[in-house]
């Protein structure tokens, strides 16, 4: 299970185009906490997984918004 947790953190950072440090800042935890999740030292809590999903949804929304704004020009 730790392997899956590691992939979730790395996958989220890759999808968002951010570092683990930036991910930690975005969700209000320390860089060490995110690092622990990434390495499988501690399990990523459900609330953090939900925040990862929200951040990815926000990025998709902002991307779509920018596309539509560009079309109006």
Buried (B, 14 or more C-beta within 10 A) or exposed (E): EBEEBBEBBBEBBEEBEBEBEBBBBBBEBEBEBBBBBBEBEEEBEEEBBEBBEEBBEEBEEEEEEEEEEEEEE
